[in-house]
Amino acid sequence: MGTENTKGKLGGFAFLPLLVFLFIYIGCGVYFSLTGTPEPFNQFPRHVALLAGVAVALAMQPSMKLQKKMDVFCQSMGSSGVMMVILIYLMAGGFQGAAVAMGGKDSIVNFSLSIIPAQFLVPGVFVLCAIISTAIGTSMGTVAAMAPVAMGVAEGAGLNVAIVGAAVIGGAYFGDNLSMISDTTIAAAEGLGAEMKDKFRMNFFIAMPAAILAVIFYAIFGGGSAGVIESGSYSILEIVPYFIVLVTAIAGMPVVLVLFLGIAISGVIGLAEGSCTFLQFVQGIGDGMSGMFSISIVAVLVSGIIGLVRMYGGIEWMVDLISSKIANRRGAEYGISILTGVLSGALVNNTLAVIVTCPMAKEIGEKYGIPAKRLASLVSIFSCAFLALMPHDGGMLMITALSDVSPLEVLKYSFYMFFLIIATCITIQFGLLSGDDKKSKKG
């Protein structure tokens, strides 16, 4: 796989552990998809597939002592950066769980539905999914909450369900790319050493023009409904924690403190309103944190494997390979973006793609002078955009199951994702939003 098999370095062969993981995880997912098994990519857990990759990584370089390889593996797993990512994952899950326990998730969905003008149903669905996903930090959670409602309203109003489904997915990934509590955003910012608020601002100036164009296109092609959209009850007070988390994160407060604050305010509101008991509140935090256990384990194991890949010369080989195909910073940004997008589609998980890409993106970025916040923005955008266009993505599978339309029909109307890719490529091509300033990296 490479010509750098010298001085104990394995070159491209060093990536064999990750390829083994991909083969097992994706292979099983495809097999179970073809056999019609529900949740095909969950049949063989990804962290179990990663254990096979770990075994391969430790078996490589037999001339090297196993203890040395274990030391590198454990040090990479337990690095301060990885531990910080996991802490933020757990805190983000805790906040999401606390907000759900006190009724915040239902309130923000119902509030959003209550303000949609019936004649602008499709663009309204996109905007509201964007707001909800930014608030709750998960694309899949947004699709799960909004898709049944949006599909039912679309069918009742005689609208094109494919375009409504595309609006739901587009809005869901808008927030996944921008939210301060999205695991994708956390992995990108922490993995590349960027400040969360800097990464948010850069992404915002790319995503917002794409979102505005998407709203216009959904208004033109979406049609309208003369009926009334029914929504459930909501409490403005229960939406407050989401707003506070967003504002304080943008203001620059450390994200861990932001999430602690969000959890505390959710508890105060829930107990004051009587919408949850103290035990329900703490159980909600626990459930939310439990939901982050899997991705935390994945982050730890992938980081350990990447440490061995680096020791075997794989990262150096990949950087040299990409560098040999590019001549300048523009080419480097395209290379990082495409690599992230392809991995996201292959892994069916944008966060995992970001975790794998970050070490390589960091080295390429240092070589070509690309600031951390720019790198974080690129890997976050392309990991979301490519995954949202995959027919086997969880959101797409839910939409097609609910609406009985093919993924190709939904993809035709995925305006936001296409505009987001185009907008980002424009910034790369013309050197816009380069992020070249002294504050682009953490101290």
Secondary structure, 3 states (H helix, E strand, C coil): CCCCCCCCCCHHHHHHHHHHHHHHHHHHHHHHHHCCCCCHHHCCCHHHHHHHHHHHHHHCCCCCCHHHHHHHHHHHHCCHHHHHHHHHHHHHHHHHHHHHHCCHHHHHHHHHHHCCCHHHHHHHHHHHHHHHHHHHCCHHHHHHHHHHHHHHHHHHHCCCHHHHHHHHHHHHHHHHHHCCCCHHHHHHHHHHCCCHHHHHHHHHHHHHHHHHHHHHHHHHHCCCCCCCCCCCCCCHHHHHHHHHHHHHHHCCCCHHHHHHHHHHHHHHHHHHHCCCCHHHHHHHHHHHHHCCHHHHHHHHHHHHHHHHHHHCCHHHHHHHHHHHHCCCHHHHHHHHHHHHHHHHHHHCCHHHHHHHHHHHHHHHHHHHCCCHHHHHHHHHHHHHHHHHCCCCCHHHHHHHHHHCCCHHHHHCCCHHHHHHHHHHHHHHHCCCCCCCCCCCCCC
